[in-house]
Amino acid sequence: MNRKDLADTVAREAELTPAQADAAVGAALDAVISAVAKREKVSLPGFGTFEARHRAARSGHNPQTGEALQIAASDVPAFKPATAFKQAVMDH
């Protein structure tokens, strides 16, 4: 499923026009991205939690040359699914 498919499903389920549903999906995604970028947790009960996680600096290697290199510390987005979400996937 891509963004258009999601918007089409939202339009059908919420009885919105396709344009309204696309705007709603876009606004929701933008809100999640903005909040996580500000290091806020976004918790959607029954779905899951979006958050930023810190990755410490570490050593690695170039797979082509085998040369050792340092990988810088970084902040990355993360998602933890809710129990109900995980159960729905397992039951399907």
VENQUIPE-V568697 format. One record per residue. N is the residue number from 1. RES is the residue in one letter. SS is DSSP state (h for helix, s for strand, l for the rest). PHI is phi in radians with two decimals (none if undefined). BURIAL is 1 if it has 9 or more other ideal C-beta (glycine too) atoms within 8 Angstrom, else 0. Layout:
N&RES&SS&PHI&BURIAL + N&RES&SS&PHI&BURIAL
This chain:
1&M&l&none&0 + 2&N&l&-1.90&0 + 3&R&h&-1.05&0 + 4&K&h&-1.12&0 + 5&D&h&-1.08&0 + 6&L&h&-1.09&1 + 7&A&h&-1.09&1 + 8&D&h&-1.11&1 + 9&T&h&-1.16&1 + 10&V&h&-1.08&1 + 11&A&h&-1.05&1 + 12&R&h&-1.17&0 + 13&E&h&-1.21&0 + 14&A&h&-1.73&0 + 15&E&l&0.95&0 + 16&L&l&-1.97&1 + 17&T&l&-1.29&0 + 18&P&h&-0.99&1 + 19&A&h&-1.17&0 + 20&Q&h&-1.13&1 + 21&A&h&-1.14&1 + 22&D&h&-1.09&1 + 23&A&h&-1.13&0 + 24&A&h&-1.16&1 + 25&V&h&-1.09&1 + 26&G&h&-1.07&0 + 27&A&h&-1.14&0 + 28&A&h&-1.13&0 + 29&L&h&-1.11&1 + 30&D&h&-1.08&0 + 31&A&h&-1.14&1 + 32&V&h&-1.14&1 + 33&I&h&-1.05&0 + 34&S&h&-1.08&0 + 35&A&h&-1.14&1 + 36&V&h&-1.16&1 + 37&A&h&-1.10&0 + 38&K&l&-1.56&0 + 39&R&l&1.19&0 + 40&E&l&-1.65&0 + 41&K&l&-1.54&0 + 42&V&s&-2.01&1 + 43&S&s&-1.91&0 + 44&L&s&-2.05&1 + 45&P&l&-0.92&0 + 46&G&l&1.49&0 + 47&F&l&-1.99&0 + 48&G&s&2.77&1 + 49&T&s&-2.22&1 + 50&F&s&-1.80&1 + 51&E&s&-2.74&1 + 52&A&s&-1.70&1 + 53&R&s&-2.13&0 + 54&H&s&-1.62&0 + 55&R&s&-1.85&0 + 56&A&l&-1.23&0 + 57&A&l&-1.11&0 + 58&R&s&-2.67&0 + 59&S&s&-1.67&0 + 60&G&s&-2.56&0 + 61&H&s&-2.58&0 + 62&N&l&-1.36&0 + 63&P&l&-1.15&0 + 64&Q&l&-1.41&0 + 65&T&l&-1.90&0 + 66&G&l&1.39&0 + 67&E&l&-1.16&0 + 68&A&s&-1.28&0 + 69&L&s&-2.63&0 + 70&Q&s&-1.69&0 + 71&I&s&-1.76&0 + 72&A&l&-1.20&0 + 73&A&l&-1.13&0 + 74&S&s&-2.70&0 + 75&D&s&-1.86&0 + 76&V&s&-2.26&0 + 77&P&s&-1.29&0 + 78&A&s&-2.47&0 + 79&F&s&-2.31&0 + 80&K&s&-2.09&0 + 81&P&s&-1.20&1 + 82&A&l&-1.26&1 + 83&T&h&-0.99&0 + 84&A&h&-1.09&0 + 85&F&h&-1.14&1 + 86&K&h&-1.07&1 + 87&Q&h&-1.12&0 + 88&A&h&-1.08&0 + 89&V&h&-1.21&0 + 90&M&h&-1.16&0 + 91&D&h&-1.38&0 + 92&H&l&-1.49&0
